[in-house]
Amino acid sequence: MHCSVIFPTRGRPAKLAVCLSHLARQSMARHRFEVLVGIDGPDDESERLAGRLGAELGLQLTVVPLPRLGIAGVKNELLRRARGTYTVSINDDVLPHPAFLDAHLAAQREAYEHLGRHAMILGESAFLAHHDDSAFDALVRRTSMIFFYDRMIASPHAADPWHDWGFRHAWNLNLSLPTSAAVDAGGFSVFPCPYGYEDLELAFRLRESASMPVLWRRDALAPHDHRYSPEGYLDRELKLGYAALGFARTAPACALATFRRDIASGEERAECRRFLTDHAAEARARLPEFLALTLRPAHSAEPEAALREIYERHLPLKRWVWRAGLLAAFEGVPFESLDISALLPAPGSPMRSAA
């Protein structure tokens, strides 16, 4: 078997159904790939749906019900069951195009022939455009708020198929790698906070141990059907800031390479406190405009420079919220109690720390 497609899911049966239907339309012959779905915690509806659709769609589908483990834990369980030469890691909210798996497999074979070693292949999973896109949707899709596709497209390396984009581009929602290499490396690290950084850290280890590059193939296309609200986006930053401390304490070399400073240090903790105090007014000033982006329709012809200006203006707010999450982790605030709505101020009131 050539490919094992793995992904976790929980509480999103509609997304799960659409993802499986797209996998059933692959140009790759059915006997050449399998699909492994990990149910991350009790979710009878998703478990039944996946089993039924697997049979109806003719997929080689394995459904693995699990206790609540988080993304890394679930993907490790699926890796242990994978029979394919290559594992393709996706999210349950991507929409793989028909040639998706063939593109990944071709890229893997070409990389080994050209480089003499295996590679991680990053596919293209830009955010899906919707008919009612807001300016905020356009900002997420066309700038580096979450992924860096815009910078990659504009890079002088964009036309070089053998450019190594580095471990920070190894995004789990559309990534293939040799199954045996991932298993031999110990799979994904499970950090104290079950959110974020596990994909980058595995890629970092594979780079260090096997000189494995991250190559980008835009024809491995699986658009990302995930719409953020401004509050949802800031909640993501809050949680990533929180998760960064456990990541840095568990995988210090990778964290240092990622952040270019020791974010688990006492100096960083003090800097967080200073930053949250000194930049609260600036972050507060950016908030109304940021929230209002959902009220303005997107314009496909809006210049990239205009979007870039909006992106740059939001960065103080993003950095403030991320550091609020990091300080909350330093202060021992439970992850489950993080609440972006409690952190964001009502008009005229001060920004508050999450700690």
Phi, psi and omega in degrees: 000138187273317189228139169244120178264125182237141171198145173272158175208157176193120172069021179226064185299326180294316177298317180301315182297317181293318179299314180296323180295325177290322177294330179288347181261014182295144176288339176293137180301143186301326184286352183265354178215156175233161178236129177240120182249123177260122178272109189275079180104168183305122180198077185298324182297313180294322180297313179295317182298313181299316179298317180293315182292325178303317179289316182295324184270353178075026179274149167280089190244131173244123178257125184242100175286135186222159168293170181294111184241339187085170187303310184297314181298318179295314182295329176294319177298321180288322176303320182295337181261352186291134180253353183283154174298323178239144174253132177249113181267127179226176170257164180283356181246026171256159185238084184298128175291161185305325182269011186305304183290322176299322179294318178297314182295317178299317180295321178297315181293318179296321180297317181293321179293321184279319187262340184077013177207166182283165181221162165264132181251119174267122175272186181256119178226057175296155181294138181291136175277143179241159184295334182250033181306138172264173175299329178292318176303316180296322179297315179296318186286325192252003176233184183267031180300322181236303176251171187248026184301324181297319179291324179294317180298322182277351184288147174295347178271358187301327182272359182264107184292346184253009176291132177273113183279349175091162188296335182289354177254010182271078187269127187301339187285349179196079186213132174243151179200159179297130183300314184297324179295317180295318180292314181297330179282355180095007179072202182279137175288137177261110183272165181305324176257124186282050183207114167090150169079351184293328181288316179296322184290321176296318178298322177298315180295321179291328174294316183289321186271331187228011182050040185273118180278167171252113180253147183252128177231107185289341180280350172276076196261127176211085182306149186261110183267073182221117180255125176265145163266163175303319179294321178295321177296315179292326175298321176299316180295321177301314181289324177294320176299317178298313183293336184299328182293312178296323175300313183292325179285330183272323183229068188298324181295316179293319179297320178296320178291331181283311187261346180062027172196163180272097184278359176264006186275161174297327178297321179293322178298315178295321179295323177301313180299315180297314183299316183295326177285311187289332187249010180298317182295320179295316179296318180297323181293331181278340190297312183301316179297320181296313180294329183285350181298335179287344182272348183254128179296150175286149175238116183300334182268006180299128184299145177301325180298323180292317177296321179297323179295317177297317179302313181296323181292333182276347187301320178301323178292315179301313182294324179296314182293319179300316180291329174298320176294318179298316179296323177301320177294317177302322184277358177079020176294130179300138180303320184295341182267358178298134185215106183294329181292330176284334182281322182285139186276155166286157181308130178087352180258159185283155172293144180245151174283153177280350183275000000 
